[in-house]
Every structure is written in structure tokens, then in C-alpha cells.
Amino acid sequence: MAFGSIAEQGRGYAVRTAGTAAEASADTGKGQARGLTALLTTAMAFSMMQLFLLGALGPRLVDRLGVSETVLGLTTTVGFGTAAVLSPVGGRIVDRIGPRRALVTLLALSAVALGLIGAAPGSGLLLVAVALGGLPQALANPATNKAILASVPASRRGTVTGTKQSGVQLGAFVAGLPLAVAASAIGWRGAVWVAAGAALLAALWAWRALPADASPPPKGAVSGPTSSSPGGPVAWLAAFSLFLGAGIASVNTYLALFGAQDLDMGPTVAGALVAVLGVAGIAGRVGWSRAATPGRAPWLPGLLAGGAVGAAVLLSVAVRVDPLVWVAAVAVGVFAVSGNAVSMVLVMQRSAPRRAGQDSALVAAGFFAGFAVGPPLFGLLAERGRYGEGWVLVAGEFAVAGVVALAWAVRDRRTRADGPR
């Protein structure tokens, strides 16, 4: 009996010890997942930080650096034009070198671009710095998506993707509120240099936190499937993203200036409009990405584009009813900004693993091309004080994006219903 009792106690201790070890392992895994999500979110924030800063600091740049409204729009064109051209190449580079090297490079380049913006004496160097900032934008979606595919279970990829995509809007919030407030205390250059230093710290974090990248495969080697699923959405999502990006970029670039020039807001309050848009975008991207299950995801881009049209209409009405600008900023974040996150979820659901970087980059290229085209068109109207007409233009861009998205969703449903023949 005594021996049996001791044996029973031993088995109980072993079970408890094994359970404790399993729980500790699970806690460690959750901690690592949270750390990865935080890092990827930070990388996305810095990938576009320079353009959000230029939008939030737009009134100060126009007043103190002598930048015209057209040049302010041109900064967005240069940055996103560079990103659009380089994105396909960036996707192939990420597929080859791995996410760790790509993310460290992304964050270091962001720091350099922000430092140059802070040192710019006029429009010339400002545009050069913004062009350099297009490089981290080209790497951001391929690198972060590749890291998720490598480390996150399929069941959690939608949530992690939505969270890391919300990093872009986190950047908008930081630019629109903390850094805009800091600009009042230490000057706009000081605020930009603070952001540059933070980007360098994030690059060090990525280098220390991420596992080493695997050795690149030899040229010509093939392992695993390289083509995406039939009826894949990449080309359609790139077209959708082109028009969506054109509208979003116009809002990002001119919303604060609209508040300052047309609605008589002070520079800090006008910058807070960008922060509000950013917070709404964070909530929207996380929420809609979680909702983007494989059966539902194809229909969400069209739905979100429809909501974005309503947001742009509210902006046009805000020309006469000032308080509606705050409601419109929230709606742009919840609907328009969230469309890009759902696009990336669709890419990861439909793309073959070895093409994930390239497919992400192609969709991002469409988005960046829209960002390059939209603000200059809007700027022509803004220079004449015709903001109401500008917001109607944005509504039209969102409407075209919705038509493209719904056309693909209908085609995708038919293709899957017919099945292989």
C-alpha cells in the first residue's frame, strides 16, 4: 500500500510537472506571437510615417518652409510613385533574402528618410527624402506578410494581419497628435528628428528579436508550388487598390490643410483630424480583418468601398457643416483605410507561399500608384480653394474601386461554383 501510494504520488507529480511545462511553453509562444505582432505593427507604422508627418505638418510646411499646396501633393506623388515602381522588385527581394533582413533595412531607411526631411532647407531636398522613403514602403507589405506566413498559424493570420496593417494608421495617429503637439514645443524639424531616432531603435529591435533568415535558394531551384490559386485576386486587387489609394492619399495629404484653411482650425487641431482618422483606421483594420474569413473576404472590399463613398460625401458636406469633418474622418478610417488590410488577407489566403512576397508587392504597387496619382489631382482644386469639388472627386475614386471589387467577387463566386472542368 505504501509503495502504491508513493507511485500514485509520483505519477501525480509527473502529470503536474508536465502540465506546468506545457503551460509555460504555451505562455512563451503567446509572448513570442505578441512580440512579433508588435514588431510588425511598428514596421508598418514607420514605413509610411514620413508621408503622414508631411500631411499633419502641412500647415506649418506651407507657412514656414514656403511649400505650396501643389508641392505638398507632389511629395505624396514622389514617395508613392517610387514605392509603386520598386514594389515588384521589392517583393522578389523579400522572397529571396527573408523577412528579417528586409525589416531591418526598411526601418533603417525610414530613419534616414525622416532625418533628411528634418534637415531639408526647401522643396528640393524634401522631395529627395520622400523619394528615399518610397523604398521602405516597397518592402513593408511583402516583408511583414512573409513573416506572418512563416511564423503564424493559418487560423490566426487574419487577426495578426489586421493588427499589423493597423500599424499604418498608428503612424497616422502618432504623426497627427503626439508629433504634431511636439512640433509646437520643439519645432517641426525637432518632431521629425524624434521620429527618425525612434525608427533607428526599431531597426535594432528587429535585428535582435527576429530569427535569422534561411539561406536563399540557389537560382533556378524550385521547391513547392509557385503559382497562386486559380482565379486569384492579385490583378483585380491591384486595380481596386489603385482607385482606393488615390482617394485615401488625397484625404491623408489634405485633410489637415482643409481643416486649417477652410474650417478655420488651428494647426494642432487640424493635425488632430489625421490622428482621429488613424485611430478609426486601427479599429477598422483589426475588426474587418478578423471578419475576413475565406467565404466572406471576397465581398468585403466592395462593401468597404461603398462605405468610403459615404465618408467622402460627408467631407464634401463638411464644407458647409463644419462638425461633420470629424464624423467623416472616422468613416474614412473605418471603411476606406480598412480596405487595404482586407486586400492583404485575401492575398495570403489565395497566394502560394513562395509567391507571397511577390503577390503582396503587386497589390501594394497598385495601392502606391493610387497614392501617387490622387493628391496632385486634388491639389489642383485645393489651390483654388475648391475643397468641396475635391471631396466629390475622392468619392468618385472610391466608387470605381467598389465596382472593381464587386466585379471580381462575382467572378470569383462563379469560378468556384463551376469548379475544375
N, C-alpha and C positions, 0 to 999 in steps of 0.2 A: 504494500500500500504506500509506504514511504517513497519507494523508488518510483512508483507510478505517479505519485503526487509531484515529485521533483521533475519527472519527464513532462507532465502536463504543464508545470510552470515554465519549463524550458521552451516548450513549443509555443506557449503564450507569449513569452518574451521575444522569441524569434519572429512571431507574427507582428507583434507591436513594433519591433525594430524595423522589419521590412516595410510596414505601413508608414512609419516615420520617415524612412529613407525615400519612399515613393512620393510622400507629400512634399518633402524637401526638394526633390527633383522637379516636381510639378511647379512649386513656387519659383524655383530657379528659372524654369522655362518661361513662366509668365513674366518674370522680371526681365529676362532677355528680350521677350517679344515686345514688352512695353518700351524698353530701351531702344530697340530697333525702330519702332514706330515713331518715337520722339525724334530720333536722329533723322529719319527720312522726312518727317514733317518740317524739321529745321532746314534741311537741304532745299526743300521746295520753297520755303519762305525766302531764303536768300537768293534763289535762282532768279527771282523777279523783283527783288527788293528795290533795285535802283530805279525801276520804272514807277513803282508805287510812290517812292520818295519824290520823284520828279512831279508826279501828279499832286501829291499832298502839299509839296512846297511850291507848286506852280505860281500862286500869287506872289510869293517872295522872289522867285526867279524872274518873273515879269517886271517887278518893281526895282529889284536891286542888281540883277545881272544884265538887265536890258534885253531879256529874251522875249521875242514876240510870241503871240498865240500860235502862229503858224510854225515857228521853230519848236515850240513846246510839243506840238503834234508830231513834228518831224523826228524828235527824239524817240518817240514810240515806233515810228516807221523804221528808223535805222536799227534800233535794238531788235525788233521782231523780224525785220527783213533779214538781218544777219542770222537770227535763230532759224528762220524758215529755210534759208539756203543750206545751212550747216546741219540741220536735223537729220536728214537721211544718212549723211556721213557719220554723225554722232551716234546714231543707232547702231551702225555696224561696228564702230569703235567700242562701244559698251559691250556688245555681244562678244567682242574679241578679248578686251583687257579685263573685263569683270567690273562689278559694281563698286568695289572698294576704291580702286584707283580712280574710277570715274567720279565718285562722290568727293574724294579729296581734291581732285582737280577742279571740280565745279565750285566748291566752296572757296578755294584759294583764288580762282579767277574772279569770283564775286567780290572778294575783299579788294583786289587790285582795281576793279572797275569802280567800286564805291570810293576808294581813295582818290582816284583820278577825278571823279565828279566833284568831290570836295575841294580839289585843287584847281578846278577849271576857272580861268580868268574870263572866259567868254564862251560863245556858242561853239567855236571850233573844237576845243579840247573836250567840251561837254559831249559833242556828238561822237568823237573818237571813243570816249569812255563808255558811252552807251552801246556802241558797236561791239566793244570788247565784252560787255555784259550779255551780248547775244550768245556767246559761247556756253556759259553755264546753263542758259535756258535750253540750248540744244541738247545738253546732256541730261537734264533733270528728269524728264519722264522715262526715258529708256533706262537710266541707272537705277532709279527708285523702283520701277516695275520689275526689273531684273532681280533686285534684291528681295522683293516680296516673293517672286516665283521660286527663288532659291531657298527661302527660309520660313515661309508662312504656309500652313496647311490650307488646302483649297477652300475649306469651309469658312475660313476667317479672312480670305483675301479681299472680299468686298469691303469689310469693315476697315481693315488696315489701309486699303487703297483710298477710301473716302477720307480717312483721317489724315493720311499724308498729303492728299490733294488739298485738304483744307489748309495746309501749310502756306499755300499761295495767299489765301485770304488772311492767314495770321500775319503774313508780311504786310498786307494792306492795312491791317489794324495797327501794327507797330508803327508803320510809316505815318498813318493818319492821326494817331493820338500821342503815344509816348514821344516819338521823334519830332513830331510837329510841335509839341509842347516844349521839348528840349531846344528846338530851334529858336524859341522865344527867349530862352535863357542864355544859350551859348552860341547862337547864330546858326544859320542853316548849314554852313560848312562844318561846324563842330558836330552837329547832329549826324551828318553823313559820315564823318570820320569815326564816330562812335559805332555806327553800323558796320563800317569796314573792319574795325577791331574785333567785333563780335563774330564776323564771318571767319576771320583767321582762327579764332578759338574753336569754332565749329569744325573747321578743317582738321585741327589737331584731334578733336573728339572723334571724328570719323576714322582717322588713321589708327587710333588706339582701340576703338570699340569694335570695328568690323573684322571678321576673319580674313585671312589672306586670300586673294583671288587664286583660282585654279590656273594652272599654266594654259595659255591659249592653245587650241588645237592646231596642228600643222595645216598649212594652206592646202585646200583641196580635200581635207578629211571631212567625212560625213558621219555623224552619229545621231541616230534618232530622226524623227520626222522633221522636215524643214519647211513644209507647206502648211498654211493655215487651213482651217476647216472650210468646206465648200460653202459658197455663198457668203464668205466672210465679209465683215462690215468695214474693212480698213478704208477702201476708196470712198465709200459713202460717208463714213465718219469724218474723213478728211474734208470733204465738201461741206458737211454740216458744220464742222469746226471753223472753216473759213468764214462763213457768214456770222456764226456765233461770236467768234473772236473779233470781227470788225465792230460789232455792237458793243461788246464788253470793253474793248480798248478805248472806244470813244467815251464811255462812261467813266472808266478809270482815270483817263487823262484830263477830262474837262469838268467833272462833277464839282470839284473844289473851286475851280475858276468860275463856274456857273453860279455857285453859291455866293462867291465874293463879288462878282461883277453885276449879276442880275438880281440877286436876292439880298444884297447889302449886308452880307455876313462878314465878320472879321476873319482874318486868315486862319486863326486857330479853330474857330467854329466851322469854317468851311472845310478845313482838313478833317474835322471830326466826321463829316459826311463819308469820307473814304473809310474811316475806322468803322462806322456803322455798317457800311457795305461789307467790310471784311468780316465782322462778327457774324452777320447773317450768312455770308458765304461759307464760313466754317460749319455752322449748324446745318446748312443745306447740303453741303458736300458729304458730310458724315451721314446724315439721315437718308439722303437719296441713294447713296452707295450701298448702304445696308439693305435698302429696298430693292436693289438691282439684282434679284435672283435671275437665273438663266431664262426662265419663262417670261419674266416681266421686263427685264432690262431693255430689249429691243424697242419697247414702246415709250420708255421714259424720255429719251432725247426730244421727241416731238412734243410730249406733254410739257417739258420744261421750257422749250422754246415758246410755246403758247403763253405760259406764264410770264416769260420775258417780254413778250409783246405788250402785255398789260402793264408791266413795270415801266416800259419806255413811254407808253401813253400817259401814265401818271407824271412822268418827268415833264412832258410837254404841257400838261395842265398846271404843273407847279410854277410855270412862268407867271400865272395869274393868281394861283392859290399856294402861297409860299410853303405852308406846313406840309404839303403833300410831298415835298422833296425828300423828307425823312422816310415816309412810307415807301416811296419809290426806291430809295437806296436799299431798304430792307428787301424789297421784292426782287431787285436786280441780283442781290446776293443769293436769295433762296432759290431762284429759278435760273437765271442766265448763267451765273457763275458755277452752279452745280452741274450744268450740262457737261462740262469738260471732265469732271470726275467720273460721271456715268460712262462717258466715252472710254475712259481708261479701263474701267471694269469690264466693259464689253470686249476690249482688245485682249485682256488677259483670259477672258472666258473662251474666246474663239481662236486665239493665235497658238501656233505650235511653240513649245518652249524655246527652241533655238532661234525663232524669229521674233521673240517677244520684244527685244530691243528695237529691231528694225520697224516692226509694225507700230509700236508706240511712237517712234520717231516720225513715221509718215503721218499719223494722225496729228501729232503735235505740230508738224510742219504746216498743215492746213490751218491750225489754230493760230500759229505765229504769223502766217501770211495775212490772215484776217486782222491781226493786231497791227500789222504794218500798213494795211490799206485804209482801215477805218478812221483813225484820228486825223490824217491830212484832209480827208473829205469833210469831216466835221469842223476842222479848224477854219476852212474857208467860210463857213457860216458863222462860227464863233467870232471871227474878227469883225464881222458886220453886226454883231450883237443879236444874231438870229438863232438863238438857242432853241426856241420852240420848234423851228423847222429842222434843226439838228436832231432833236429827240424823235421827230417823226421819221427821219432817215434811219435812226437806230431801230425803231420799231419795224421798219421795212426789212432791215437786215435780219432781225430775229425771225420775222415771218418766213423769209426764204429758207433759213436754217430749219424751221419747223417742217416746211414742205419736203425738204430733202430727207429729213429724219423719218417722217411718216411714210414716204415712198419706199425707203429701204425696209422699214418694219413690215410693210405689206408684202413686199417681195420676199423677205426672209420667211414670213409665215407660209407663203405659197410654196417656196422651195422645200421647206421642211415637211410640209404636208404631202407633197408629191413623193419625197424620199428618193433614194437612188433608183435609177431605172436600168 
